[in-house]
Amino acid sequence: MPEIERKGMTIYSNKNCAIFLDRDGTIIEDNGHLSDLSKVVFFEETVEALLRLSKHFLLFIVTNQPGVARGLISREDVNYINSGIVNRFTKAGIEIIDVYICPHDRSDNCECIKPNPYFLQKAAKDYHIDLQRSFVVGDHPCDIQLAKNVGARGIFVLTGHGSKHVTELPEDTGIVSGIMEAAERIISYHLDTKALRTEII
């Protein structure tokens, strides 16, 4: 059975669970179309929350960046900002497995913009992810719909634009104050279901 070795933890390829994180408004403040690293502001709880999650899950970032299509920022700007974010996490001992970027405007009708499942399906294939045991965390209804589209679980954060969109969510949506509460809820659910599977076995 193929394996992925990470920080002393063996993750069997047919059992990988993942967290797909929105970027702006979820792990960093939403400061518009970013091209300057000095404008990147992490929420105070982000690093600790991701450290906790990384002990149980593979971590990914999935971000819509329509500013590229609108000519407000370049793809190079997006890559630069994402590299800075990933480097910050790396220094804290957090591994981001991959970063997926949709540079299109919604009017382009592309296949990769959230909530289309393109990137999550790609991750499932490339990294042997069990999407039904994975989570999507974000501050837009499209993040919750993305989770539903692949059979994952969605967690909606009230940071970023979250508080503006609460009334647009399905009634069964898990809503939390921010990334730390999201991490706590996800880990609790993960451990509970893991214990249940052990009992059944």
SEGU-314187 format. One record per residue (C-alpha): residue number from 1; chain; x, y, z negated. Coordinates in pm, whole numbers, plus 32768, in hexadecimal, padded with zeros to 4 digits. Layout:
! SEGU-314187
TITI   seq   mol     xx     yy     zz
TITI   NUM     A      X      Y      Z
...
//
This chain:
! SEGU-314187
TITI   seq   mol     xx     yy     zz
TITI     1     A   8000   8000   8000
TITI     2     A   8099   8150   8067
TITI     3     A   80E9   823B   7F49
TITI     4     A   8138   83A9   7F13
TITI     5     A   8232   83EE   7DFC
TITI     6     A   81FB   8537   7D42
TITI     7     A   82A9   85A8   7C05
TITI     8     A   82BA   844E   7B6B
TITI     9     A   8151   8400   7BC2
TITI    10     A   80FC   82FB   7CC9
TITI    11     A   7FC5   834D   7D90
TITI    12     A   7F45   822F   7E63
TITI    13     A   7EE5   82A4   7FBA
TITI    14     A   7D88   820C   7FB7
TITI    15     A   7D31   82B4   7E6D
TITI    16     A   7DA5   841B   7E97
TITI    17     A   7CBC   8526   7E0C
TITI    18     A   7CEA   8691   7E6E
TITI    19     A   7C8B   87F3   7E12
TITI    20     A   7C4F   88DC   7F38
TITI    21     A   7C7D   8A3E   7EB9
TITI    22     A   7BFF   8B7A   7F5C
TITI    23     A   7D06   8C8D   7F4C
TITI    24     A   7C80   8DF2   7F2C
TITI    25     A   7B99   8E1D   7E04
TITI    26     A   7BE0   8CC1   7D7D
TITI    27     A   7D53   8CA2   7D2B
TITI    28     A   7DB1   8E0D   7D72
TITI    29     A   7CEC   8F4F   7D65
TITI    30     A   7C3B   8FA7   7EA9
TITI    31     A   7CFB   90DC   7F16
TITI    32     A   7C90   90D6   8080
TITI    33     A   7D63   9076   81AC
TITI    34     A   7EB9   9043   8112
TITI    35     A   8008   9082   81B9
TITI    36     A   80CC   9100   8089
TITI    37     A   8133   900C   7F78
TITI    38     A   8123   9121   7E74
TITI    39     A   7FAA   9123   7EA8
TITI    40     A   7F8E   8FB3   7E48
TITI    41     A   7F03   8FA3   7CE6
TITI    42     A   7ED3   8E4E   7C46
TITI    43     A   7DBC   8E1F   7B4D
TITI    44     A   7E52   8DF3   79F3
TITI    45     A   7DD4   8C8D   79DA
TITI    46     A   7E35   8C19   7B36
TITI    47     A   7F8C   8B83   7AF1
TITI    48     A   7F22   8AC8   79B8
TITI    49     A   7DE4   8A4C   7A5D
TITI    50     A   7E9F   89C4   7B8B
TITI    51     A   7FA8   8926   7AB0
TITI    52     A   7E95   8861   7A02
TITI    53     A   7DEE   8801   7B48
TITI    54     A   7F36   8795   7BE9
TITI    55     A   7F59   867D   7AE9
TITI    56     A   7E25   85D3   7B7B
TITI    57     A   7DF7   8654   7CDE
TITI    58     A   7EA8   86B6   7E1E
TITI    59     A   7E7B   882E   7E4E
TITI    60     A   7E2C   88DE   7F94
TITI    61     A   7DD5   8A44   7FF3
TITI    62     A   7CC9   8A7C   80FD
TITI    63     A   7C92   8BE4   8165
TITI    64     A   7BC9   8CA1   8269
TITI    65     A   7C90   8DCD   82E5
TITI    66     A   7BB1   8E7F   83E4
TITI    67     A   7C8B   8FB5   83CD
TITI    68     A   7D74   8F0B   84C5
TITI    69     A   7C66   8EF4   85CF
TITI    70     A   7BFE   905B   8586
TITI    71     A   7D60   90DD   85B2
TITI    72     A   7D7A   9155   8449
TITI    73     A   7E9A   906B   83F1
TITI    74     A   7F73   8F79   84B5
TITI    75     A   7F98   8E02   8491
TITI    76     A   80FD   8E4D   841E
TITI    77     A   8070   8F29   8308
TITI    78     A   7F91   8E0C   8293
TITI    79     A   80B1   8D14   829A
TITI    80     A   818C   8E09   81D9
TITI    81     A   8088   8E38   80C8
TITI    82     A   8041   8CC4   80B1
TITI    83     A   81B4   8C76   8096
TITI    84     A   81D2   8D6C   7F78
TITI    85     A   80AB   8CCE   7EC5
TITI    86     A   8131   8B6D   7EF7
TITI    87     A   828C   8BD6   7E81
TITI    88     A   81F7   8C67   7D44
TITI    89     A   8149   8B1E   7CFF
TITI    90     A   8280   8A54   7D52
TITI    91     A   8348   8B17   7C52
TITI    92     A   823D   8AC3   7B51
TITI    93     A   8253   8950   7BA2
TITI    94     A   8117   8941   7C76
TITI    95     A   8122   8892   7DC6
TITI    96     A   8039   890E   7ED6
TITI    97     A   8026   87F1   7FCE
TITI    98     A   7FB1   88C2   80F5
TITI    99     A   7F14   8A12   814C
TITI   100     A   7E03   8A1E   8254
TITI   101     A   7DB3   8B6A   82FC
TITI   102     A   7C93   8BC3   83E2
TITI   103     A   7CF9   8D06   8499
TITI   104     A   7BAF   8D29   8554
TITI   105     A   7A7F   8E05   852A
TITI   106     A   7938   8D53   84E6
TITI   107     A   78B5   8DCE   8634
TITI   108     A   79C6   8D02   86E1
TITI   109     A   7909   8BC4   8687
TITI   110     A   7A4E   8B09   8647
TITI   111     A   7A5D   89AD   85B1
TITI   112     A   7B40   8A09   848D
TITI   113     A   7A8E   8B26   83D9
TITI   114     A   79F0   8AC5   828E
TITI   115     A   78F8   8A25   8257
TITI   116     A   7955   8951   8386
TITI   117     A   79FD   8814   8305
TITI   118     A   7B24   881A   83F7
TITI   119     A   7C3E   885C   82FF
TITI   120     A   7BBC   8772   81F3
TITI   121     A   7B95   865C   82EF
TITI   122     A   7CF7   86A0   8364
TITI   123     A   7D77   868F   81FD
TITI   124     A   7CB9   854B   81C5
TITI   125     A   7D67   84B2   82F2
TITI   126     A   7EC3   8543   82B9
TITI   127     A   7ED5   8511   813F
TITI   128     A   7DE9   83EC   8104
TITI   129     A   7CED   84BB   8040
TITI   130     A   7BAC   842B   7FB7
TITI   131     A   7ACB   8556   7FF9
TITI   132     A   79AB   84CB   7F2D
TITI   133     A   7A87   84D7   7DF8
TITI   134     A   7B12   8630   7E4A
TITI   135     A   7AAA   8796   7DFE
TITI   136     A   7A90   88E5   7EAE
TITI   137     A   7AB5   8A20   7DDB
TITI   138     A   7A5B   8B77   7E60
TITI   139     A   799E   8CBE   7E39
TITI   140     A   78C9   8CAE   7F73
TITI   141     A   7798   8BDB   7FC9
TITI   142     A   785B   8B53   80F3
TITI   143     A   7947   8AA5   7FFE
TITI   144     A   7822   89EF   7F5E
TITI   145     A   7794   8994   80B1
TITI   146     A   78EC   8917   811A
TITI   147     A   78EC   8829   7FF5
TITI   148     A   7791   87AA   8050
TITI   149     A   77F7   877C   81BB
TITI   150     A   7900   867B   815A
TITI   151     A   785A   85DE   802B
TITI   152     A   7941   868B   7F33
TITI   153     A   78D9   874E   7DFE
TITI   154     A   78CF   88CA   7E0A
TITI   155     A   7924   89B2   7CEA
TITI   156     A   78C3   8B1F   7D0F
TITI   157     A   798F   8C28   7C57
TITI   158     A   7901   8D7B   7BF7
TITI   159     A   7A4B   8E2E   7C37
TITI   160     A   7A89   8EDD   7D83
TITI   161     A   7940   8EFF   7E3A
TITI   162     A   78A2   8DE9   7D70
TITI   163     A   77B7   8EB9   7C9D
TITI   164     A   7727   8F57   7DD9
TITI   165     A   76C3   8E0A   7E70
TITI   166     A   762E   8D49   7D4C
TITI   167     A   74CA   8D6A   7DCB
TITI   168     A   7531   8CCB   7F17
TITI   169     A   759C   8B83   7E7A
TITI   170     A   74DF   8A39   7E69
TITI   171     A   7447   89F7   7D13
TITI   172     A   752C   88D1   7CCC
TITI   173     A   766F   899B   7CFA
TITI   174     A   7770   898B   7BE5
TITI   175     A   77B8   8AF6   7B85
TITI   176     A   78DE   8B5F   7AAA
TITI   177     A   797A   8CA6   7A3A
TITI   178     A   7AC9   8C6D   7AE3
TITI   179     A   7BDF   8B80   7B43
TITI   180     A   7C2C   8B06   79E2
TITI   181     A   7AC8   8AA3   7998
TITI   182     A   7ABE   89FC   7AED
TITI   183     A   7BF5   8934   7A95
TITI   184     A   7B67   88CC   7944
TITI   185     A   7A1F   885C   79DB
TITI   186     A   7AC9   879C   7AF5
TITI   187     A   7BBE   86EA   7A10
TITI   188     A   7AAB   868E   791B
TITI   189     A   79D8   85FB   7A31
TITI   190     A   7B05   8549   7AC7
TITI   191     A   7B67   84A7   797E
TITI   192     A   7A01   8444   7930
TITI   193     A   79D0   839A   7A80
TITI   194     A   7B26   82F6   7A69
TITI   195     A   7AC8   8265   7917
TITI   196     A   797D   81EC   79A4
TITI   197     A   7A29   813E   7AC8
TITI   198     A   7B16   8095   79D1
TITI   199     A   79F3   8016   7903
TITI   200     A   7948   7F8B   7A38
TITI   201     A   7A86   7ED9   7AA3
//
